[in-house]
Amino acid sequence: MTTKILSRDASARRQREAPDSASKQPASPQLGRAITIAVVAAAIVSLILLAFSWPSVTSDPKDLPVAAVGDQEQIDQITDHAPEGMLDVHRVDSRQEAVQLIREREVYGAFVVDKDDPEILTAEAASTAVAQQLSTIGSAMQQKIDDQVISGLQEGTEKMQKQMEKAVTAAAAGRAPSQADGAGEDAGADASAMEVPQVKITEVVPLSDDDPSGAGLAIAGLPLTIGGIVGGVLTSMGIRSRRMRAVGTLVYGAVGGVALGLIMQTWFGILQGDFGLNALAIGLSIAATAGLINGFVSLIGPAGIGIGAVLTMFIGNPIASLNQPKEFLVGAWGDIGQFFVPGAAGTLLRDLSYFPDAAVGLQWWVLIAWFVVGIALILIGHLIAHRRTTTSAH
């Protein structure tokens, strides 16, 4: 009996000492693993910061398309008042043509160069930043006009003073003033009576009173991106059948499009225009992202969530040009961003709300293409899984 008790005590003592002995083992593998995970985490955070801050930090307005009504000399004067390389001026024949180009979103604004009534046409709905910059150029033009008028007045005054001096000299010499002696008075009178042209700023496509700064429209793309990712994660993790994931994606897009449309348009007033088209664009946007995530999960498992999130959130969203014109991004990144879901959705909603005359076919087809790719990946994953099941059964 005593032997058994001693044996149990020895066994218990060995179990208590086991963790201590393990902790005394070399910690280099654990230390290396901890350092590796920490470095990888820091790299991921750095990439995220770079992805979201790079477009803003490196933004530089280049080749902004604007229209101009006037001759070549006048157009050259416009570019002289703007930073070098900022404007890409398209000459048009009339103010009406310039307005139409703005409404079609072919240009961000226009200059109507008239000697007596100069005017700058802007569209805050297209970009508040560009509208402000065009207004700044207008201020520079007004300053130059004022300087020219002041210079003309000074020259007229000097001529008048000289002619008056000649008239006084002639009177002192006992001869009548000549006609030329009074020309200065006419010049001074003409200069003083001159009407100073005022550069007029006309807003062609203003923002809604519910979103006067355009901030709501600019940030609308981020909730759509996050909403698409959340929908993709929930449907891929909560629905086991791959075919039913495709059904879930369709239902999510339909219900989510209506729900988000009601919030963004009816409640917040961020969106304008036809509610049905806005809801369809929103639903197609979130369904495209959710479908893409479901497609990758169906093919490779849970790791597919990361691939879908990277494509939409960390690649597509930073270059979507939601907060600034695509021309502000370096190189062709602004144009490339329009072929991802966030960029296409943001541009489409802006055009549907404020630019009904704009061509929106490209944005619709981009969203449809991503949605089709997602559904196709889901079905491919289903076929592969079904083939594996059939093969293992045989």
ABEGO torsion letter per residue (X at the ends): XAAAAAAAAAAAAAAAAAAAAAAABBAAAAAAAAAAAAAAAAAAAAAAAAAAAAAAAABBBBGBBBBBBEBAAAAAAAAAABBBGABBBBBBABAAAAAAAAAAGABABBBBBBAABBBBBBBAAABAAAAAAAAAAAAAAAAAAAAAAAAAAAAAAAAAAAAAAAAAAAAAAGBBBBAAAAAAAAAAAAAAABBBBBBBBBBABBBBAABAAGAAAAAAAAAAAAAAAAAAAAAAAABABAAAAAAAAAAAAAAAAAAAAAAAAAAAGABBEBAAAAAAAAAAAAAAAAAAAAAAAAAAEAAAAAAAAAAAAAAAAAAAGAABBAAABBEAAAAAAAABAAAAAAAAAAAAAABAABBAAAAAAAAAAAAAAAAAAAAAAAAAAAAAAAAAAX
